[in-house]
Amino acid sequence: MSKKTTASMQNLWENAMLDAGSAAWLEGLYERYLSNPNDVDTHWREYFGTLPRVNGTLKDTIHSEIKEQFKHITERRCGSLLPPMKSASAASLAHERKQVKVLQLINAYRFRGHQFAKLDPLGRGFSHAIEELSLENHDLSVADLTTVFASGSLYGPEEASLQEIYAIISASYCGSIGTEYMHISETGEKRWIQQRIETVRGKAKLSTKQKRALLGRLIAAEGLERYLHTKYVGQKRFSLEGGETLIPLIHELTQRGASHGIKEIVIGMAHRGRLNVLVNVMGKTPADLFQEFEGTKSHGENMGDVKYHMGFSSDIKTPNGDVHLALAFNPSHLEIV
């Protein structure tokens, strides 16, 4: 073995105890030296004695004593504040956890509130409780009702008590209108619906005149279905029963569209409800429809086709000008034009 290698090995052996893993042991040994130099081995006493010292600095002192002094200073200055700070931190953490639960509760109503909506005006239906809509399911309770939370993306005050937030989401999603839309992937579309549902608490603000007009269209839709059912028993007609709200809906779309400059609307739909739309939206006369049921109406080149395949077009008058409506022919119930 060469002299150079021997010197390197010797140097490594002598300094092996100076690695990071021995730091705590070395510090303890050095403090023993500072307290009493004779308390350590001669080799270490000589080693510590040769450590460089900056001119003008005081003799090194035991580090553990300095640490203890700083600890006492900190306790004297902040000792009286520490318990409240810990308590406040715990309370803040608990509130933050409940805040997350409140936002989850809001989302639960957006997803499943329609399943608990009061859709039977006579109150005969029985709605089973939905676990996801309860406070308890979100680790909330009656005791939290007066606590103020951030309302997140809910349309309303930025902060409100849990009681206020609960009232808003209950009215918006569990009233007489059920709104199911959270399956939509486009965030902008969902926010559009949320704004229109939550800002009015699920209840449109309509004047008496508007309510009467809506009722009139619903009565017309139901009245036609009842008449056809009674007059032409057994004939295919693909009733709109249960979906009569389609009639005032299309009327409202036409009126709103005209206010935005729309001049023409083309409607493609399957068999269900076509006859009702033809009469109560498009303006086809009931007499023409009745003749088709009775087989006395001629359709020229379309002779032989059934009445619920027929198309129609007309001009609907609105305060913002005429809108041309066209209901496309639909020759098969297997497709929608």
C-alpha positions in Angstrom: 0.0 0.0 0.0 1.5 3.4 -1.0 2.2 6.1 1.5 -0.5 8.3 -0.2 -3.1 5.6 0.2 -2.1 5.0 3.8 -2.3 8.8 4.6 -5.8 8.9 3.0 -7.1 5.9 5.0 -5.6 7.4 8.2 -7.3 10.8 7.6 -10.6 9.0 6.8 -10.4 7.0 10.1 -9.6 10.1 12.2 -12.5 12.1 10.8 -15.1 9.3 10.5 -16.9 10.6 13.6 -17.4 14.0 12.1 -20.2 12.9 9.7 -23.8 14.2 10.0 -25.0 11.0 11.8 -22.7 11.8 14.7 -23.7 15.5 15.1 -25.8 15.0 18.2 -23.2 12.8 19.9 -20.4 15.3 19.1 -22.4 18.3 20.4 -23.0 16.4 23.7 -19.3 15.6 23.9 -18.4 19.3 23.2 -20.8 20.5 25.9 -19.1 18.1 28.4 -15.8 19.6 27.4 -17.1 23.2 27.9 -18.4 22.3 31.3 -15.3 20.4 32.4 -12.4 19.8 30.0 -11.1 16.9 32.1 -14.4 15.1 31.7 -13.5 14.0 28.2 -10.8 11.8 26.7 -7.4 13.4 26.2 -7.6 13.0 22.5 -10.9 15.0 22.4 -9.7 17.5 24.9 -6.7 18.3 22.6 -8.9 18.3 19.5 -11.5 20.8 21.0 -8.7 22.9 22.4 -7.3 23.4 18.9 -10.6 24.6 17.3 -10.2 28.0 15.7 -11.7 31.0 17.5 -12.4 34.4 16.0 -10.4 37.2 17.7 -12.5 39.3 20.1 -15.2 36.7 20.6 -16.2 35.4 24.0 -15.5 31.9 25.1 -18.0 29.5 23.7 -20.8 28.6 26.1 -23.0 25.5 26.5 -25.6 25.5 23.8 -28.3 23.6 25.8 -28.3 26.5 28.4 -28.8 29.1 25.6 -31.7 27.0 24.2 -33.3 26.8 27.6 -33.0 30.6 28.1 -34.7 31.3 24.8 -37.5 28.8 25.8 -38.1 30.7 29.0 -38.1 34.1 27.3 -40.7 32.8 24.8 -42.9 31.3 27.5 -42.9 34.5 29.5 -43.8 36.7 26.5 -46.4 34.4 25.0 -47.3 32.0 27.7 -50.7 33.6 28.5 -51.6 33.6 24.8 -50.7 30.1 23.8 -53.8 28.3 25.1 -56.3 30.7 23.4 -54.3 30.5 20.2 -54.5 26.7 20.2 -58.2 26.9 21.0 -58.8 29.4 18.2 -56.9 27.3 15.8 -59.0 24.2 16.7 -62.2 26.3 16.3 -61.1 27.6 13.0 -60.3 24.1 11.7 -63.7 22.9 12.8 -65.4 25.8 11.1 -63.5 25.1 7.9 -64.5 21.5 7.9 -68.2 22.5 8.3 -67.7 25.1 5.5 -66.8 22.2 3.2 -69.8 20.3 4.3 -72.1 23.3 3.6 -70.8 23.5 0.0 -71.3 19.8 -0.4 -74.9 20.2 0.9 -75.6 22.9 -1.8 -74.2 20.6 -4.5 -76.4 17.7 -3.2 -79.5 19.8 -3.7 -78.4 20.7 -7.2 -77.9 17.0 -8.0 -80.9 15.4 -6.3 -83.3 18.2 -5.2 -85.6 17.5 -8.1 -86.3 14.0 -6.7 -87.9 15.6 -3.6 -89.8 18.4 -5.4 -93.5 18.8 -4.7 -94.9 17.9 -8.1 -98.3 16.8 -7.0 -100.5 19.9 -6.5 -103.0 17.8 -4.6 -100.4 16.5 -2.2 -101.4 12.9 -2.6 -97.9 11.7 -3.5 -95.5 10.4 -0.9 -91.9 11.4 -1.2 -89.3 9.2 0.4 -86.7 11.1 2.3 -83.4 11.4 0.4 -80.4 10.9 2.7 -78.1 13.2 0.7 -80.4 16.2 1.3 -80.3 16.0 5.1 -78.1 18.1 7.4 -77.0 15.1 9.3 -75.6 13.3 6.2 -73.2 16.2 5.9 -72.2 16.3 9.6 -74.3 19.4 10.2 -77.0 19.8 12.8 -79.7 22.2 14.0 -77.0 23.7 16.3 -75.2 25.0 13.1 -78.2 26.8 11.7 -77.2 30.2 13.1 -73.6 29.9 12.0 -72.5 32.0 9.1 -70.8 30.3 6.2 -69.6 31.4 2.7 -72.3 30.4 0.1 -69.7 29.5 -2.6 -71.3 29.5 -6.1 -74.8 29.7 -4.8 -76.7 32.7 -6.3 -77.4 34.9 -3.3 -75.5 36.6 -0.5 -71.8 35.8 -0.4 -72.2 34.8 3.3 -75.3 33.7 5.1 -76.4 31.6 8.0 -76.8 27.9 7.4 -80.6 28.5 8.0 -80.7 31.0 5.1 -78.6 28.8 2.8 -80.8 25.8 3.5 -84.0 27.9 2.8 -82.6 29.0 -0.5 -81.6 25.6 -1.8 -84.8 24.0 -0.5 -87.0 26.6 -2.2 -85.0 26.5 -5.4 -84.8 22.7 -5.9 -87.6 21.2 -3.8 -90.5 23.5 -4.6 -93.2 22.8 -7.2 -90.6 22.7 -10.1 -88.0 19.9 -10.3 -84.8 20.9 -12.1 -82.4 18.2 -13.3 -79.3 19.5 -15.1 -76.1 18.6 -13.3 -75.4 15.9 -15.9 -74.6 18.6 -18.4 -70.9 18.6 -19.0 -70.6 22.3 -20.1 -70.0 24.4 -17.0 -71.3 27.6 -18.6 -74.6 25.9 -19.4 -75.0 24.7 -15.8 -74.3 28.1 -14.4 -76.8 29.6 -16.8 -79.5 27.3 -15.4 -78.4 27.9 -11.8 -78.7 31.6 -12.1 -82.2 31.4 -13.4 -83.3 28.9 -10.8 -81.6 30.1 -7.7 -82.1 33.9 -8.1 -85.9 33.4 -8.1 -85.8 30.6 -5.6 -87.3 28.2 -8.1 -90.5 30.3 -8.6 -90.9 32.5 -11.6 -92.2 36.0 -11.0 -95.2 36.2 -13.2 -97.9 38.8 -13.4 -101.6 37.9 -13.1 -102.0 38.4 -16.8 -99.1 36.0 -17.6 -100.4 33.4 -15.2 -103.9 33.5 -16.9 -102.3 33.2 -20.3 -100.3 30.2 -19.2 -103.3 28.6 -17.7 -105.3 29.2 -20.8 -102.7 27.4 -23.0 -102.6 24.5 -20.6 -106.4 24.2 -20.6 -106.4 24.3 -24.4 -103.8 21.5 -24.6 -105.6 19.3 -22.1 -109.0 20.1 -23.5 -108.0 18.9 -27.0 -106.6 15.7 -25.7 -109.8 14.9 -23.8 -112.0 15.7 -26.7 -110.0 13.5 -29.1 -110.0 10.7 -26.6 -113.8 10.9 -26.1 -114.7 11.6 -29.8 -112.4 9.3 -31.6 -112.1 6.3 -29.3 -109.5 3.7 -30.3 -107.8 5.9 -33.0 -104.1 6.4 -32.8 -103.3 10.0 -31.8 -100.1 9.8 -29.7 -101.4 12.0 -26.9 -99.6 14.8 -25.2 -101.2 13.9 -21.8 -98.7 14.4 -19.0 -96.6 16.8 -21.2 -99.1 19.6 -21.8 -96.5 22.2 -20.6 -94.9 21.8 -24.0 -97.5 24.1 -25.5 -96.8 27.2 -23.3 -93.1 26.4 -23.5 -93.0 26.6 -27.3 -95.1 29.7 -27.2 -92.7 31.3 -24.7 -89.7 30.3 -26.8 -91.3 31.9 -29.9 -92.0 35.1 -28.0 -88.5 35.3 -26.5 -86.9 34.4 -29.8 -88.7 37.2 -31.6 -87.4 39.7 -28.9 -83.9 38.6 -29.9 -84.4 39.1 -33.6 -85.3 35.5 -34.6 -87.5 35.4 -37.8 -88.0 31.7 -38.4 -88.1 28.6 -36.2 -88.1 25.0 -37.6 -89.4 22.3 -35.3 -88.6 18.6 -35.7 -90.4 16.2 -33.4 -91.6 12.6 -33.1 -95.2 11.5 -33.0 -96.0 12.2 -29.4 -97.8 15.5 -29.1 -97.6 16.5 -32.7 -101.4 16.9 -33.2 -101.5 19.2 -30.1 -98.6 21.3 -31.4 -100.2 21.6 -34.8 -103.4 23.0 -33.3 -102.3 24.9 -30.2 -99.0 26.3 -31.5 -98.9 26.2 -35.3 -102.5 27.4 -35.8 -103.9 24.5 -37.7 -107.7 24.6 -37.3 -109.4 22.0 -35.2 -111.9 21.4 -38.0 -109.1 20.3 -40.3 -107.8 17.9 -37.7 -111.2 16.4 -37.0 -111.8 15.8 -40.8 -108.5 13.9 -40.8 -109.8 11.7 -38.0 -113.0 11.2 -39.9 -111.3 10.5 -43.2 -112.9 13.3 -45.1 -109.8 15.5 -45.5 -107.9 15.4 -48.8 -104.1 16.0 -48.7 -103.5 16.0 -52.5 -100.2 14.3 -53.2 -99.8 13.4 -49.6 -103.0 11.3 -49.7 -102.7 8.1 -47.7 -100.3 9.4 -45.1 -101.4 9.4 -41.5 -102.4 12.7 -39.7 -99.5 12.6 -37.1 -96.9 12.5 -40.0 -98.1 15.8 -41.4 -96.1 18.9 -41.4 -97.3 22.5 -41.2 -96.1 26.1 -41.3 -97.6 29.4 -40.3 -96.7 33.0 -39.3 -97.0 33.7 -35.6 -97.6 37.3 -34.6 -95.5 38.7 -31.7 -95.0 42.3 -30.3 -91.6 42.2 -32.1 -92.9 41.1 -35.5 -94.0 37.9 -37.2 -92.1 34.6 -36.7 -92.4 31.9 -39.3 -92.9 28.5 -37.7 -92.4 25.3 -39.6 -93.1 21.8 -38.3 -91.3 19.4 -40.5 -93.0 16.2 -41.8 -92.0 13.1 -39.9 -92.7 10.0 -41.9 -91.6 7.5 -39.3 -91.6 7.3 -35.5 -88.1 5.8 -35.8 -86.6 9.1 -36.6 -86.8 12.8 -35.6 -86.4 15.3 -38.4 
